[in-house]
Amino acid sequence: GDTGFPLRRYWRGPSWPFATRFAVDGLVRAGRVDEARDLAGRTAALVLREGFREYHHPYTGRAFGARSFGVSAIALDCLLRSEGASP
């Protein structure tokens, strides 16, 4: 169905792996460590499955944009931040 936003357009619907870091940090600061770990794990799994890409379809995870996009390595930083947090 219609999502109400373009799925392959900058900052208007796609999922960006590096934006996850902000969400993970916020969840940890709010004491929601389990949710932070879940989000970090899902993001890392997406990057492992789709490769280091620029952004992803928000529903299917299909990769779009630049290939070998190093910023996607932020998914590993998210894992480390969430695993090092105290419950």
RODRENNU-641093 format. One record per residue (C-alpha): z negated, x negated, y; residue in one letter; residue number from 1. Coordinates in Angstrom, 1 decimal. Layout:
R     c3     c1     c2 code pos
R      Z      X      Y    A NUM
...
//
This chain:
R     c3     c1     c2 code pos
R    0.0    0.0    0.0    G   1
R    0.0   -0.8    3.6    D   2
R   -2.7   -3.2    4.6    T   3
R   -2.4   -2.7    8.3    G   4
R   -1.8   -6.4    8.9    F   5
R    0.9   -8.9    8.1    P   6
R    0.0  -10.7    4.8    L   7
R    2.1  -13.9    5.6    R   8
R    1.2  -14.5    9.2    R   9
R   -1.2  -17.0   10.8    Y  10
R   -4.7  -15.6   11.3    W  11
R   -3.7  -12.1   10.6    R  12
R   -4.6  -11.4    7.1    G  13
R   -4.1  -14.5    4.9    P  14
R   -7.0  -16.3    3.3    S  15
R   -7.5  -19.8    4.7    W  16
R   -9.7  -22.2    2.5    P  17
R  -11.2  -24.0    5.4    F  18
R  -12.4  -20.8    7.0    A  19
R  -14.6  -20.4    3.9    T  20
R  -16.8  -23.2    5.1    R  21
R  -18.0  -21.1    8.1    F  22
R  -18.8  -18.2    5.8    A  23
R  -20.6  -20.5    3.3    V  24
R  -22.7  -22.1    6.1    D  25
R  -23.6  -18.7    7.5    G  26
R  -24.6  -17.3    4.1    L  27
R  -26.8  -20.4    3.4    V  28
R  -28.4  -20.1    6.8    R  29
R  -29.1  -16.4    6.1    A  30
R  -30.8  -17.3    2.8    G  31
R  -28.0  -15.8    0.8    R  32
R  -27.4  -18.8   -1.4    V  33
R  -26.2  -17.0   -4.4    D  34
R  -23.4  -15.4   -2.4    E  35
R  -22.6  -18.7   -0.8    A  36
R  -22.2  -20.3   -4.2    R  37
R  -20.1  -17.4   -5.5    D  38
R  -17.7  -17.7   -2.5    L  39
R  -17.5  -21.5   -2.7    A  40
R  -16.8  -21.3   -6.5    G  41
R  -14.1  -18.7   -6.0    R  42
R  -12.5  -20.7   -3.3    T  43
R  -12.5  -23.9   -5.4    A  44
R  -11.1  -22.0   -8.4    A  45
R   -8.3  -20.6   -6.1    L  46
R   -7.4  -24.1   -4.9    V  47
R   -7.5  -25.5   -8.4    L  48
R   -5.2  -22.7   -9.6    R  49
R   -2.8  -22.7   -6.6    E  50
R   -3.0  -26.3   -5.4    G  51
R   -3.7  -27.7   -2.0    F  52
R   -1.8  -25.2    0.1    R  53
R   -2.2  -24.0    3.6    E  54
R   -3.2  -20.4    3.1    Y  55
R   -3.3  -17.6    0.5    H  56
R   -2.5  -14.0    0.0    H  57
R   -5.8  -12.2    0.6    P  58
R   -5.5  -10.0   -2.5    Y  59
R   -3.6  -11.9   -5.1    T  60
R   -4.5  -15.5   -4.1    G  61
R   -0.8  -16.5   -4.2    R  62
R   -0.3  -19.7   -2.2    A  63
R    1.8  -19.9    1.0    F  64
R    2.5  -22.4    3.7    G  65
R    2.5  -26.1    3.6    A  66
R    2.2  -27.9    0.3    R  67
R   -0.2  -30.8   -0.3    S  68
R   -2.3  -29.4    2.6    F  69
R   -5.3  -31.7    2.6    G  70
R   -7.5  -29.3    4.6    V  71
R   -7.8  -27.3    1.4    S  72
R  -10.1  -30.0    0.1    A  73
R  -12.7  -28.3    2.2    I  74
R  -13.2  -26.1   -0.9    A  75
R  -15.0  -29.1   -2.5    L  76
R  -17.2  -29.4    0.6    D  77
R  -18.1  -25.7    0.3    C  78
R  -19.2  -26.3   -3.3    L  79
R  -21.4  -29.2   -2.3    L  80
R  -23.0  -27.3    0.6    R  81
R  -23.7  -24.3   -1.5    S  82
R  -25.1  -26.2   -4.5    E  83
R  -27.3  -28.3   -2.3    G  84
R  -28.9  -25.2   -0.7    A  85
R  -32.3  -24.0   -1.6    S  86
R  -32.5  -20.5   -3.0    P  87
//
